[in-house]
C-alpha cells in the first residue's frame, strides 16, 4: 500500500515541540529507510520458503489475491510471521545460539515512564535497578509486572482494562510481563513530553504515533512498534533449550502484606504480542505468538501425555470445582 506524495510531504512538515528536546520533525522521528520488505504472500499451492520467511521487516501489509476473507487473513498471517522473524533476529553481531533479540534492546516502558515525570534515559538504555536488586550485569532487565490489570500492586503504569489476574505456571511462579517500544515510538513520546502526566496535560494536539508505510521499491517508514512479552521462571520440568531465554531481576515491590524482594532468575519466553502501526491499518496490526507447550491443543487436551506444559496440569479433572497445581509442587 503506497503512501501518496501528498501524505509523505505532510509527514515531513509536521513538527513536534517537546519540553526537553525542542522542535522535532516527523522526518527525524520516523525517517525514510531503504530496507522495507515488500515480499508478497505466496498464493496456493505455493508455500512460504525459509528464504522468504527471513526476508526482513515489512513496512506495510502486502496483499496478493482476491479481496476476500481468506486471502486477507493469509496476508495478515504472512505479515505477522515476517515481523516476528525479523524482530527475533539476534541484536548486533551476536553469534550465540540464543542471543538477545533485536526487540530486547528497545526501550522498556519502566525506563520511559519514569517516577515523578523525570525525563527518560537515551533510547536503548535503562535506569538503575531497585537497590535490593544486586549481582546482575549492567543493563540486566527488571521484570516487575505480574498482571495486565491496574488493580495489581506490581503493575504500576502498565495496567490494561482486562479483568484478569496473575498467570501462574505449573511450578507456582507468576508470569512476568514486559513492554518495550521501538525508537520511532520512543522519539515521538519524548519529543512531545508524553512520558509524564504534566507533559500529557500540556500537550494540545492529537496523539498520532509514527506510521509505517511503503513508498516505492524498498523505501518506506518503520512506524511505531510495541512489544509485549510474557516471561516464565524456568524450573523443574522446563527444558531451557526449548525456550528463548533471558537472565533478569524478578522484582516484587513492597505492598500490603507483601515484602519487597528481588532475585536473579533465568526466564523463558512464554508469549509475545507485536503491535505495529501501519498506514492501512489505523487500529494497528496485532500479532500474537505463544510457546508451543503452554497448553495442549483442543485435540490432545484431556488425553494421556508425558509432555510437561507451562500452564496445564493433565492431572486436573474438569469436574472439580477448583483447579490446583501439580501436587509435586
C-alpha positions as CSV (number, residue, x, y, z in Angstrom):
1,X,0.0,0.0,0.0
2,X,1.9,3.0,-1.3
3,X,1.9,6.3,0.6
4,X,0.7,9.2,-1.6
5,X,3.2,12.0,-2.3
6,X,0.9,14.5,-0.5
7,X,0.9,12.3,2.6
8,X,4.7,12.0,2.5
9,X,5.1,15.7,2.2
10,X,2.7,16.4,5.0
11,X,4.5,13.9,7.3
12,X,7.8,15.7,6.7
13,X,6.3,19.1,7.6
14,X,4.8,18.0,10.9
15,X,6.7,19.5,13.9
16,X,6.6,18.4,17.5
17,X,7.7,20.6,20.4
18,X,8.9,18.5,23.4
19,X,9.6,20.3,26.6
20,X,13.2,18.9,26.7
21,X,14.2,18.4,23.1
22,X,12.8,21.4,21.2
23,X,11.1,21.2,17.9
24,X,11.4,17.8,16.1
25,X,10.0,16.9,12.7
26,X,8.3,13.6,11.9
27,X,11.1,13.0,9.3
28,X,13.6,12.9,12.2
29,X,11.3,10.7,14.3
30,X,10.2,8.3,11.6
31,X,12.9,8.6,8.8
32,X,12.6,7.0,5.4
33,X,14.6,3.8,5.1
34,X,15.5,1.7,2.1
35,X,15.1,-1.8,3.5
36,X,11.3,-2.3,3.7
37,X,10.3,-5.9,3.0
38,X,7.9,-5.8,0.1
39,X,7.6,-9.6,-0.4
40,X,4.1,-10.7,-1.4
41,X,2.5,-13.6,0.4
42,X,2.5,-16.8,-1.8
43,X,-0.6,-17.9,-3.5
44,X,-1.6,-21.6,-3.1
45,X,-0.3,-24.1,-3.9
46,X,3.0,-22.1,-3.4
47,X,4.3,-22.2,0.1
48,X,6.5,-19.9,2.3
49,X,10.1,-20.8,1.9
50,X,12.8,-20.3,4.6
51,X,14.4,-17.5,2.4
52,X,11.0,-15.8,2.2
53,X,10.5,-16.0,5.9
54,X,13.8,-14.4,6.6
55,X,13.4,-11.6,4.0
56,X,13.0,-8.8,6.6
57,X,10.6,-6.4,8.3
58,X,7.6,-5.3,6.3
59,X,6.6,-1.6,6.4
60,X,3.0,-2.3,5.3
61,X,0.6,-5.1,4.7
62,X,1.4,-6.9,1.4
63,X,-1.7,-8.3,-0.2
64,X,-1.8,-10.7,-3.1
65,X,-5.0,-12.2,-4.4
66,X,-8.8,-11.7,-4.5
67,X,-10.4,-9.3,-2.0
68,X,-11.9,-11.9,0.2
69,X,-11.7,-13.1,3.8
70,X,-9.3,-16.0,3.3
71,X,-6.6,-14.1,1.2
72,X,-6.8,-11.1,3.7
73,X,-6.3,-13.4,6.7
74,X,-3.4,-15.1,4.9
75,X,-1.9,-11.6,4.2
76,X,-2.1,-10.7,7.9
77,X,-0.7,-14.1,8.9
78,X,2.2,-13.7,6.5
79,X,2.9,-10.1,7.7
80,X,2.9,-11.4,11.3
81,X,5.4,-14.1,10.6
82,X,7.7,-11.9,8.7
83,X,7.6,-9.3,11.5
84,X,8.2,-12.0,14.2
85,X,11.2,-13.5,12.4
86,X,12.7,-10.1,11.6
87,X,12.4,-8.8,15.2
88,X,13.6,-12.1,16.6
89,X,16.9,-11.9,14.8
90,X,20.0,-11.6,17.1
91,X,20.8,-8.0,18.0
92,X,24.0,-6.5,16.6
93,X,26.7,-9.0,15.7
94,X,25.7,-11.6,18.3
95,X,26.6,-15.2,17.3
96,X,25.3,-17.2,20.2
97,X,22.7,-19.8,19.5
98,X,20.1,-18.0,21.7
99,X,21.3,-14.4,21.6
100,X,19.1,-11.5,22.7
101,X,16.6,-10.5,20.0
102,X,16.5,-7.1,18.4
103,X,13.5,-6.0,20.3
104,X,15.2,-6.8,23.7
105,X,17.4,-3.7,23.1
106,X,14.3,-1.4,22.7
107,X,13.1,0.9,25.4
108,X,11.4,-0.8,28.3
109,X,8.3,1.1,29.5
110,X,9.7,1.2,33.0
111,X,12.6,3.2,31.7
112,X,10.3,5.5,29.6
113,X,7.5,6.4,32.0
114,X,9.7,7.4,35.0
115,X,8.7,8.2,38.6
116,X,7.7,11.8,39.2
117,X,7.7,12.5,35.4
118,X,11.5,12.5,35.1
119,X,12.9,12.6,31.6
120,X,13.8,9.1,30.4
121,X,17.4,8.0,29.6
122,X,18.6,7.7,26.0
123,X,16.9,5.1,23.8
124,X,18.1,1.5,24.5
125,X,19.4,2.3,28.0
126,X,17.8,1.6,31.3
127,X,17.7,3.2,34.7
128,X,19.5,1.5,37.7
129,X,17.5,-1.3,39.2
130,X,16.0,-1.1,42.7
131,X,18.6,-1.1,45.4
132,X,17.6,-4.5,46.5
133,X,18.5,-6.0,43.1
134,X,22.2,-6.8,43.1
135,X,24.7,-9.1,41.4
136,X,23.5,-8.8,37.8
137,X,25.4,-7.4,34.9
138,X,24.8,-3.7,33.9
139,X,21.6,-3.4,31.9
140,X,20.0,-6.5,33.4
141,X,16.3,-6.1,32.8
142,X,13.9,-5.8,35.8
143,X,10.7,-7.8,35.4
144,X,8.1,-6.5,37.8
145,X,4.6,-6.7,36.2
146,X,2.6,-9.8,37.2
147,X,-0.7,-8.9,35.6
148,X,-2.3,-6.7,32.9
149,X,-4.8,-5.2,35.3
150,X,-4.3,-1.9,37.1
151,X,-5.6,-3.4,40.4
152,X,-2.5,-5.5,40.9
153,X,0.1,-3.6,43.0
154,X,3.1,-4.5,40.9
155,X,1.6,-3.4,37.6
156,X,2.3,0.4,38.1
157,X,2.0,2.3,34.8
158,X,1.3,-0.7,32.6
159,X,-2.2,-1.6,33.6
160,X,-4.7,-2.5,30.9
161,X,-8.5,-2.8,31.2
162,X,-8.6,-6.6,31.2
163,X,-10.4,-8.4,34.0
164,X,-7.7,-10.9,34.6
165,X,-5.4,-11.7,37.5
166,X,-1.8,-13.1,37.6
167,X,-0.9,-16.1,35.4
168,X,0.8,-18.8,37.4
169,X,2.8,-21.6,35.8
170,X,2.9,-25.2,36.8
171,X,5.9,-24.6,39.1
172,X,3.9,-22.0,41.1
173,X,5.7,-18.9,39.7
174,X,4.0,-15.8,38.5
175,X,4.5,-14.9,34.8
176,X,6.3,-11.6,34.5
177,X,5.4,-9.2,31.7
178,X,7.5,-6.6,29.8
179,X,6.5,-3.9,27.4
180,X,9.1,-2.3,25.1
181,X,8.8,0.3,22.3
182,X,10.9,0.9,19.2
183,X,12.9,4.1,18.5
184,X,10.3,5.9,16.4
185,X,7.7,5.5,19.2
186,X,10.2,6.4,21.9
187,X,11.3,9.5,20.0
188,X,7.7,10.6,19.4
189,X,6.8,10.2,23.1
190,X,9.9,12.1,24.3
191,X,9.6,14.9,21.6
192,X,6.1,15.6,22.8
193,X,6.7,15.3,26.5
194,X,4.2,12.4,26.7
195,X,6.3,10.5,29.2
196,X,4.9,12.4,32.1
197,X,1.5,13.4,33.4
198,X,2.4,17.1,33.2
199,X,3.6,16.7,29.6
200,X,0.4,14.9,28.7
201,X,-1.7,17.6,30.2
202,X,0.3,20.3,28.4
203,X,0.0,18.5,25.0
204,X,-2.8,20.1,23.0
205,X,-2.6,18.2,19.7
206,X,-3.8,14.8,18.7
207,X,-1.6,11.9,19.7
208,X,-0.6,10.3,16.4
209,X,2.2,7.8,16.7
210,X,4.5,7.3,13.7
211,X,3.1,5.3,10.8
212,X,4.7,2.5,8.9
213,X,4.2,2.9,5.2
214,X,5.7,1.6,1.9
215,X,6.7,4.4,-0.6
216,X,8.2,2.7,-3.6
217,X,10.6,-0.2,-4.2
218,X,12.0,-0.9,-0.7
219,X,11.8,2.6,0.7
220,X,9.3,3.5,3.4
221,X,9.0,4.2,7.1
222,X,9.0,1.7,10.0
223,X,6.5,3.5,12.3
224,X,5.7,2.7,15.9
225,X,6.0,-0.9,17.2
226,X,5.2,-2.1,20.7
227,X,6.4,-5.5,22.1
228,X,4.5,-7.1,25.0
229,X,6.5,-10.1,26.2
230,X,5.5,-12.7,28.8
231,X,8.3,-14.5,30.6
232,X,8.2,-17.5,33.0
233,X,10.8,-18.5,35.5
234,X,12.4,-21.8,34.4
235,X,12.2,-24.5,36.9
236,X,11.5,-28.2,37.4
237,X,10.3,-29.9,34.2
238,X,11.2,-27.0,32.0
239,X,13.6,-27.6,29.1
240,X,15.6,-24.4,28.8
241,X,16.8,-25.4,25.3
242,X,13.1,-25.2,24.2
243,X,12.8,-21.6,25.1
244,X,14.2,-18.2,24.1
245,X,15.8,-17.3,27.5
246,X,16.9,-14.2,29.3
247,X,18.5,-13.5,32.7
248,X,16.7,-10.8,34.6
249,X,15.9,-9.5,38.1
250,X,12.5,-10.7,39.2
251,X,11.4,-7.9,41.4
252,X,8.4,-7.6,43.6
253,X,7.9,-4.2,45.3
254,X,6.6,-3.9,48.8
255,X,2.8,-3.8,49.1
256,X,0.1,-4.6,51.7
257,X,1.1,-8.0,53.1
258,X,3.9,-8.3,50.5
259,X,7.6,-7.8,51.4
260,X,9.9,-6.3,48.8
261,X,12.1,-8.9,47.1
262,X,14.4,-9.3,44.1
263,X,16.1,-12.4,42.7
264,X,18.1,-13.0,39.6
265,X,16.4,-15.7,37.5
266,X,16.6,-17.4,34.2
267,X,13.3,-17.0,32.4
268,X,11.9,-18.4,29.2
269,X,9.7,-16.5,26.7
270,X,6.1,-17.9,27.0
271,X,4.3,-15.5,24.7
272,X,4.7,-12.2,22.8
273,X,2.4,-9.6,21.2
274,X,3.8,-7.5,18.4
275,X,1.8,-4.3,17.7
276,X,2.6,-2.3,14.6
277,X,1.0,0.9,13.4
278,X,0.7,1.0,9.6
279,X,-0.9,3.4,7.2
280,X,-3.6,1.0,6.0
281,X,-4.4,-0.4,9.5
282,X,-5.0,2.6,11.8
283,X,-6.1,0.1,14.5
284,X,-2.5,-1.3,14.3
285,X,-1.6,-4.8,13.3
286,X,-1.7,-7.2,16.3
287,X,0.4,-10.4,16.1
288,X,0.4,-12.9,18.9
289,X,2.7,-15.9,19.3
290,X,2.9,-18.3,22.2
291,X,5.2,-21.2,23.3
292,X,4.2,-24.4,21.7
293,X,3.9,-26.1,25.1
294,X,2.0,-23.5,27.0
295,X,-1.1,-25.7,26.9
296,X,-2.2,-28.7,24.8
297,X,-4.3,-28.2,21.7
298,X,-8.1,-28.9,21.8
299,X,-7.4,-32.2,20.1
300,X,-4.9,-33.5,22.7
301,X,-6.3,-31.9,25.8
302,X,-7.5,-34.5,28.4
303,X,-5.6,-37.4,26.8
304,X,-2.7,-39.2,28.5
305,X,0.6,-37.4,27.9
306,X,4.1,-37.2,29.3
307,X,4.6,-33.7,28.0
308,X,5.3,-31.0,30.6
309,X,3.2,-28.0,29.8
310,X,3.8,-24.5,31.1
311,X,0.2,-23.7,32.2
312,X,-1.6,-27.1,32.1
313,X,-1.8,-29.9,34.5
314,X,-3.2,-33.1,32.9
315,X,-4.0,-34.5,36.4
316,X,-6.6,-31.8,37.0
317,X,-10.1,-33.1,36.4
318,X,-12.7,-30.8,34.7
319,X,-15.4,-31.9,37.2
320,X,-13.6,-30.4,40.2
321,X,-14.9,-27.0,41.4
322,X,-11.3,-25.7,41.7
323,X,-8.1,-26.4,39.9
324,X,-4.8,-26.9,41.6
325,X,-1.1,-27.0,40.7
326,X,0.6,-30.4,40.3
327,X,0.8,-31.9,43.8
328,X,4.6,-32.3,43.4
329,X,5.0,-28.6,43.5
